[in-house]
Amino acid sequence: MADNKLFIVILLSLYDTTSCYRIEPGTMAGIIAADLVLTVIIVIVTYLCASSRRQRRENADKVYMNVRANCKI
């Protein structure tokens, strides 16, 4: 009889899902949407910073080339 009880306890513990954390579909959709928005914001900020840095470099090259051209005259 004790073996049957132990077997039943083992079976119940295998199928026990009370320890699992359930996430509602709306919550999961919110997490995914927030992740996508945050990713897009990071990409836009990175692009703007890189464009600004590139533009400053190009402007500095133009000034440098103008100074060299003026010195040759």
C-alpha positions in Angstrom: 0.0 0.0 0.0 2.8 2.4 0.8 4.3 1.7 -2.6 1.1 2.8 -4.3 1.0 6.0 -2.4 4.6 6.8 -3.3 3.8 6.1 -6.9 0.8 8.4 -6.8 2.9 11.2 -5.2 5.5 10.9 -7.8 3.0 11.0 -10.6 1.3 14.0 -9.2 4.6 15.8 -8.7 5.4 15.2 -12.4 2.1 16.8 -13.6 2.1 19.6 -11.0 2.0 22.9 -12.9 1.4 25.2 -9.9 5.1 26.2 -9.8 5.0 27.5 -13.4 4.7 31.2 -13.9 1.9 32.0 -16.3 2.2 35.1 -18.5 -0.9 36.4 -20.1 -0.9 36.9 -23.9 -1.5 40.6 -23.6 1.5 41.0 -21.3 3.7 39.0 -23.7 2.5 41.2 -26.6 3.3 44.3 -24.6 6.8 43.1 -23.8 7.4 42.3 -27.5 6.0 45.7 -28.6 8.1 47.6 -26.0 11.2 45.6 -27.1 10.6 46.6 -30.8 10.0 50.2 -29.9 13.2 50.4 -27.8 15.2 48.7 -30.6 13.9 51.2 -33.2 14.8 54.1 -30.8 18.3 52.8 -30.3 18.8 52.3 -34.1 17.5 55.9 -34.8 19.7 57.5 -32.1 22.8 55.5 -33.4 22.1 56.6 -36.9 21.7 60.2 -36.0 24.9 60.2 -33.9 26.9 58.5 -36.7 25.5 60.9 -39.3 26.3 63.9 -37.1 29.9 62.7 -36.6 30.3 62.0 -40.4 29.0 65.5 -41.2 31.4 67.1 -38.7 34.3 65.2 -40.3 33.3 66.2 -43.8 32.9 69.8 -42.8 36.4 69.7 -41.1 37.9 68.3 -44.3 36.3 71.1 -46.4 37.7 73.8 -44.1 41.1 72.2 -44.2 41.1 71.9 -48.0 40.0 75.6 -48.3 42.8 76.7 -46.0 45.3 74.8 -48.1 43.9 76.3 -51.3 44.1 79.8 -49.9 47.7 79.3 -48.8 48.9 78.3 -52.3 47.8 81.6 -53.8 
